[in-house]
Amino acid sequence: MPDELKARHPAIEWREMAAAGNFYRHEYEDVAARRVWDTLIYHLPPLRIVIDSELAALGP
């Protein structure tokens, strides 16, 4: 993600998100179901709001 986008949304834990993505892609055999659940329930909804607002700002 571009730095300016990250700066507009400081509440998103960008570094932690990248680290989790690397973990899920490369250490998937060690991923606990609880970690996946927590990601889906607690971390994706705020990210979805950011994505929706960024897409809306682009216009139709």
C-alpha positions as CSV (number, residue, x, y, z in Angstrom):
1,M,0.0,0.0,0.0
2,P,1.2,3.5,-0.7
3,D,2.5,5.5,2.2
4,E,0.0,8.3,1.7
5,L,-2.9,5.8,1.9
6,K,-1.5,4.4,5.1
7,A,-1.1,7.9,6.5
8,R,-4.8,8.6,5.9
9,H,-5.7,5.6,8.0
10,P,-3.4,5.4,11.0
11,A,-5.8,3.2,13.0
12,I,-5.1,0.3,10.7
13,E,-2.1,-1.7,11.9
14,W,-0.4,-1.9,8.5
15,R,2.9,-3.4,9.7
16,E,1.1,-6.1,11.7
17,M,-1.2,-6.8,8.7
18,A,1.8,-7.4,6.4
19,A,3.4,-9.6,9.1
20,A,0.2,-11.7,9.4
21,G,-0.1,-12.0,5.7
22,N,3.5,-13.4,5.5
23,F,2.8,-15.8,8.3
24,Y,-0.4,-17.0,6.7
25,R,1.3,-17.5,3.4
26,H,4.5,-19.1,4.6
27,E,3.7,-20.8,7.9
28,Y,0.1,-21.9,7.1
29,E,0.7,-25.4,8.7
30,D,1.2,-23.6,12.1
31,V,-1.8,-21.2,11.8
32,A,-4.2,-21.7,14.7
33,A,-7.9,-21.5,13.9
34,R,-8.3,-18.8,16.6
35,R,-5.8,-16.5,14.9
36,V,-7.8,-16.8,11.6
37,W,-11.1,-16.2,13.5
38,D,-9.7,-13.1,15.3
39,T,-8.4,-11.7,11.9
40,L,-11.8,-12.2,10.3
41,I,-13.8,-10.8,13.2
42,Y,-11.6,-8.0,14.6
43,H,-9.2,-6.9,11.9
44,L,-11.0,-7.2,8.5
45,P,-14.1,-5.1,9.3
46,P,-12.0,-1.9,9.9
47,L,-10.0,-2.6,6.8
48,R,-13.2,-3.0,4.8
49,I,-14.3,0.4,5.9
50,V,-11.0,1.9,4.7
51,I,-11.2,0.1,1.4
52,D,-14.8,1.3,0.9
53,S,-13.9,4.9,1.7
54,E,-10.9,4.8,-0.6
55,L,-12.9,3.3,-3.5
56,A,-15.7,5.9,-2.9
57,A,-13.1,8.7,-3.1
58,L,-12.1,7.5,-6.6
59,G,-15.6,8.1,-7.8
60,P,-17.6,6.1,-10.3
